Amino acid sequence: MTTLLICLPLAAALIVWVLPMNPVSAGSLALLAALAEVGIWIQLLVRYDFAQGGLQFSDQHTWFSDLNVSYHVGVYGFSVWLVGLTVVVMAAAIAYGFWAGRERLRAYMGLMLFLNGAIVGVFVAQDLLLFYAFFEAILIPLYVLVGVWGGPGRMGATLKFILYTMAGSLLMLASIVVYGLSQHTFDLTQIGESSSQWIFLGFVAAFAIKAPLFPLHGWLPDAYRESSPEVAAVLSGVVSKAAAYGFLRIAVAKFPQPAHDFRAPILALAAIGLIYGSLLAFRAPDLRGVIAYSSLAQMGLITMGVFTVNDLGLDGSVLQMVNHGLVSATLFLLAGMVERRTLTGELGRLGGMARGRPALATVLLTTGVIALAVPLSSAFAGEFLILAGVFQRGWGWAVAGAVAIVLAAMYVLRLVSAVLHRDVGPAVSDSALDLRPAELGVTVPLLACLLALSVWPAAITQHSFRGDHGAADVAAQFK
């Protein structure tokens, strides 16, 4: 079943590219494959034994016997939720791209499906070289999706994105080779702990660029602004979580001593990014800028939760990965819908869109309220757990997190007010329609997932680690 989650979108991508389909047929097949992915994941979710925990639905075949490299995939409790986030967000992104009528739709849909398979592969790979292969495979479709279908500044954004991520990838490849050869295996379920600080820092640098974390976020604003809304949704909502997953699965689990030694500087950088990103989001002049910089802030918060390496922080970080993935994907898609109606994302030219557009107002306001982390929302549960976890490592970290949450309320309220309230902006025409049924079909399922998690956040927090003891599971390297 795990292999099927990888191969289904890759096979669908190949079919879309090879067969002479018209755009409608190509889009329909891509959407059908994406929805089938969701159905397969639901089966995996139902059949996964959370009481037992550990690695399940494992599939292993020898790849390079001389180096003990294998095709080894499987899922843990926390990776079940990240795979679910991936397939749900990718289905929404593919549906929106199909509805928006992207040019050269066959190529576009094939790349989106390829991206789907690569991201799922990252979350299920149990061999370091296989993990690296999927981690790098993500770059291939993103390079084309941003560089070909992006905005006027797409080439600069693409170049910056590739240069940053390739630099991190080379560091990670060197770390993987040294680590694997020193341990005589690349299998994550068999490889032992390492005390090497240099190998640890190589992994951390690669994941910090992909997330991104301060100060390695230089590629973020251009890439998020210039890509199409659905690609920005995937970048912010899902691709960034591959980095957070790497922190959890590799950095803190396989390098406990270096993770302890470097905890303070990593928490400091994450806290700076959390506050700095929130301030930039509050000052951003456009919709996508607010969402992009808020992603920088949220990835800082998630990283703080992971590096606390205690039960509260780890549970909160996994929940917040899913929360932020759904929230940011929904907001980027809504930003695209607003831009289609107004031909701009500049907040100063928007306003008054709540009048006569109840569906847009309801969806955006509800998503904003959850992003605000108001009590009884899933974001509140995730952020509270992370703050409780970092408080155990030092009250100063919790204060930084609390300050950033106040700033988050400021930029979210500013975004909602700039779009829905105030006087009608010069870019808002009376003829601009409310959300269409297809647009509701894309955003409402994402919002429904957030509301479901708000009702029952324990679905994730109590079902991510063996015995609901994240710290013990990490200490045991998830074995």
Residue pairs with C-beta under 8 A, 6 or more apart in sequence:
1 40
1 43
1 44
1 47
1 57
2 44
2 57
2 58
2 59
2 73
2 74
2 75
2 124
3 59
3 73
4 40
5 37
5 40
5 41
5 44
5 83
5 87
5 120
5 124
6 73
6 117
6 120
6 121
6 124
7 117
8 33
8 36
8 37
8 40
8 117
9 33
9 34
9 37
9 90
9 113
9 114
9 116
9 117
9 120
10 113
10 114
10 117
12 29
12 30
12 33
12 113
13 109
13 110
13 111
13 113
13 114
13 117
14 110
15 29
16 26
16 29
16 30
16 106
16 109
16 110
16 113
17 106
17 107
17 110
21 29
21 106
23 101
23 105
23 106
26 105
26 106
26 109
26 110
27 97
27 98
27 105
27 109
28 98
29 109
30 94
30 98
30 109
30 110
30 112
30 113
31 91
31 94
31 95
31 98
33 113
34 87
34 90
34 91
34 94
34 95
34 113
34 116
35 91
37 87
37 90
37 91
37 116
37 120
38 87
38 88
38 91
40 87
41 83
41 84
41 87
44 57
44 75
44 80
44 83
45 80
45 84
47 57
48 56
48 57
48 75
48 77
48 80
49 56
50 77
50 463
52 466
53 76
53 77
53 465
53 466
53 467
53 473
54 76
54 466
54 478
54 479
55 74
55 75
55 76
55 126
55 189
55 478
56 74
56 75
56 76
57 74
57 75
58 72
58 73
58 74
58 126
59 71
59 72
59 73
59 74
60 70
60 71
60 72
60 73
60 126
61 70
61 71
61 72
62 70
62 71
63 69
63 70
63 71
63 127
63 129
63 130
67 180
67 181
67 186
68 184
68 185
68 186
68 187
69 127
69 129
69 130
69 180
69 186
70 127
70 130
70 186
70 187
71 127
71 130
72 125
72 126
72 127
72 130
72 187
72 188
72 189
73 121
73 124
73 125
73 126
73 130
74 124
74 126
75 83
75 123
75 124
76 465
76 478
77 463
77 464
77 465
77 466
78 245
78 248
78 318
78 464
78 465
79 123
79 124
79 245
79 249
81 318
81 321
81 322
81 460
81 464
82 123
82 241
82 245
82 318
82 321
82 322
83 120
83 123
83 124
84 322
85 237
85 238
85 241
85 321
85 322
85 325
85 326
86 116
86 119
86 120
86 123
86 238
87 116
87 120
88 326
88 445
88 446
88 449
89 233
89 234
89 237
89 238
89 325
89 326
89 329
89 446
90 112
90 115
90 116
90 119
90 234
90 238
92 230
92 233
92 329
92 333
92 442
92 443
92 445
92 446
93 112
93 230
93 231
93 233
93 234
93 329
93 333
94 109
94 112
94 113
94 116
94 230
95 438
95 441
95 442
96 229
96 230
96 233
96 333
96 336
96 439
96 442
97 105
97 108
97 109
97 112
97 228
97 230
98 105
98 109
99 438
99 439
99 442
100 228
100 230
100 336
100 340
102 108
102 149
102 228
103 149
104 148
107 144
108 145
108 149
111 141
111 144
111 145
112 141
112 145
112 230
112 234
114 137
114 140
114 141
115 138
115 141
115 142
115 145
115 234
118 134
118 137
118 138
118 140
118 141
119 134
119 138
119 234
119 238
119 239
119 242
121 130
121 133
121 134
121 137
122 131
122 134
122 135
122 138
122 242
122 245
123 242
123 245
125 131
125 133
125 134
125 188
126 187
126 188
126 189
127 186
127 187
127 188
128 176
128 179
128 180
128 186
128 187
128 188
128 191
128 250
129 176
129 180
129 186
131 188
131 250
132 169
132 172
132 173
132 176
135 169
135 172
135 210
135 242
135 246
136 169
138 239
138 242
139 162
139 165
139 166
139 169
142 161
142 231
142 235
142 239
143 158
143 161
143 162
145 227
145 228
145 231
146 154
146 157
146 158
146 161
146 223
146 226
146 227
146 231
147 154
147 155
147 158
148 154
149 227
149 228
149 231
150 157
150 158
150 226
150 227
150 228
150 231
151 225
151 226
151 227
152 226
153 222
153 225
153 226
154 226
154 227
156 222
156 226
157 219
157 222
157 223
157 225
157 226
157 227
158 223
158 226
160 218
160 219
160 222
160 223
161 219
161 222
161 223
163 219
164 209
164 212
164 216
164 218
164 219
165 209
165 210
165 219
167 209
168 205
168 206
168 207
168 208
168 209
168 210
168 216
169 206
171 202
171 203
171 205
171 206
172 202
172 203
172 205
172 206
172 207
174 202
175 198
175 199
175 200
175 202
175 203
175 206
176 186
178 196
178 199
179 191
179 194
179 196
179 199
179 254
180 186
180 191
182 194
183 191
183 192
183 194
185 191
188 249
188 250
188 254
189 478
189 479
191 254
193 254
193 255
193 256
193 257
193 477
194 200
194 254
194 255
194 258
195 255
195 257
195 258
196 255
196 258
197 258
197 261
197 262
199 255
200 251
200 255
200 258
200 259
200 262
201 258
201 262
203 246
203 250
203 251
203 255
204 247
204 251
204 262
204 266
205 216
206 243
206 246
207 243
207 244
207 246
207 247
207 251
208 216
208 243
208 269
209 216
209 219
209 243
210 239
210 240
210 242
210 243
210 246
211 240
211 243
211 244
211 299
211 303
212 219
212 220
212 240
212 243
212 296
212 299
213 269
213 270
213 273
213 296
213 299
213 300
213 303
214 269
214 270
214 272
214 273
214 276
214 277
214 296
214 300
215 269
215 273
217 273
217 277
217 296
220 292
220 293
220 295
220 296
221 289
221 292
221 293
223 232
223 235
224 232
224 235
224 236
224 288
224 291
224 292
224 295
224 332
225 232
225 286
225 288
225 289
225 292
227 235
228 336
229 332
229 333
229 335
229 336
229 337
229 339
230 332
230 333
230 336
232 288
232 291
232 292
232 332
232 335
232 336
233 328
233 329
233 330
233 332
233 333
234 329
236 291
236 292
236 295
236 325
236 328
236 329
236 332
237 324
237 325
237 326
237 328
237 329
237 332
238 325
238 329
240 295
240 299
241 321
241 325
243 299
244 299
244 302
244 303
244 306
244 317
244 321
245 321
247 303
247 306
247 307
248 306
248 314
248 317
248 318
248 474
249 478
251 259
251 306
252 259
252 306
252 307
252 309
252 474
253 474
253 477
253 478
254 477
256 309
256 474
256 475
259 307
259 309
260 309
263 307
263 309
263 393
266 303
266 307
267 304
267 307
267 390
267 393
267 397
269 300
270 300
270 301
270 303
270 304
270 307
271 300
271 304
271 397
271 400
271 401
271 404
272 300
273 296
273 297
273 299
273 300
274 297
274 298
274 300
274 301
274 304
274 400
274 401
274 404
275 297
275 400
275 403
275 404
275 407
276 296
276 297
277 293
277 294
277 295
277 296
277 297
277 298
277 300
278 293
278 294
278 297
278 404
278 407
278 408
278 410
278 411
279 407
280 289
280 293
280 296
281 289
281 290
281 291
281 292
281 293
281 294
281 296
281 297
281 407
281 408
281 411
282 290
282 407
282 410
282 411
282 414
284 290
284 292
284 293
284 411
285 346
285 347
285 348
286 345
286 346
286 347
287 335
287 338
287 339
287 345
287 347
287 350
287 415
287 419
288 332
288 335
288 345
290 347
290 411
290 414
290 415
291 328
291 331
291 332
291 335
291 415
293 411
294 328
294 371
294 408
294 411
294 412
295 324
295 328
297 404
297 407
297 408
298 320
298 324
298 328
299 324
300 404
301 320
301 383
301 386
301 401
301 404
302 317
302 320
302 321
302 324
302 386
303 317
304 313
304 317
304 386
304 390
304 397
304 401
305 313
305 314
305 316
305 317
305 320
305 385
305 386
305 389
305 390
306 313
306 314
306 317
307 313
308 314
308 386
308 389
308 390
308 392
308 393
309 471
309 474
310 389
310 392
310 393
310 470
310 471
311 389
311 468
311 469
311 470
311 471
312 385
312 386
312 388
312 389
312 392
313 385
313 386
313 388
313 389
313 390
313 392
313 393
313 470
314 389
314 464
314 465
314 470
314 471
314 474
315 385
315 389
315 460
315 461
315 462
315 464
315 465
315 468
315 470
316 381
316 382
316 383
316 384
316 385
316 386
316 387
316 388
316 389
316 461
317 382
317 386
318 460
318 461
318 464
319 378
319 381
319 382
319 385
319 453
319 457
319 460
319 461
319 464
320 379
320 382
320 383
320 386
322 378
322 453
322 460
323 370
323 378
323 379
323 382
323 450
323 453
324 379
326 446
326 449
326 450
326 453
327 367
327 370
327 371
327 379
327 450
329 446
330 363
330 367
330 443
330 446
330 447
330 450
331 367
331 371
333 442
333 443
333 446
334 360
334 363
334 364
334 367
334 443
335 345
337 360
337 435
337 439
337 443
338 345
338 350
338 353
338 360
338 419
339 345
341 353
341 428
341 429
341 432
341 433
342 349
342 350
342 425
342 427
342 428
342 429
342 432
343 427
344 350
344 427
346 427
347 414
347 415
347 418
347 419
348 418
348 425
349 425
349 426
349 427
349 428
350 418
350 419
350 425
350 427
350 428
351 418
351 419
351 420
351 421
351 422
351 423
351 424
351 425
351 428
352 420
352 421
352 422
352 423
352 424
352 425
352 428
353 360
353 361
353 419
353 420
353 424
353 428
353 432
354 360
354 361
354 420
354 421
355 424
356 430
356 434
357 432
357 433
357 434
357 435
358 434
359 434
359 435
359 440
360 420
360 434
360 435
361 420
363 435
363 440
363 443
363 444
363 447
364 416
364 419
364 420
365 416
365 420
366 447
366 451
367 447
367 450
368 412
368 413
368 415
368 416
369 377
370 377
370 378
370 379
370 450
370 451
370 454
371 379
371 408
371 412
372 379
372 408
372 409
372 412
372 413
373 379
373 380
373 382
373 383
373 405
373 408
373 409
374 380
376 454
377 450
377 454
378 450
378 453
378 454
378 457
381 453
381 454
381 457
381 461
382 457
383 401
383 405
385 461
386 401
387 398
387 401
387 402
387 405
388 398
390 397
390 398
390 401
391 397
391 398
435 443
452 459
453 459
453 460
461 468
462 468
464 470
465 472
465 473
465 474
466 472
466 473
466 476
466 478
467 473
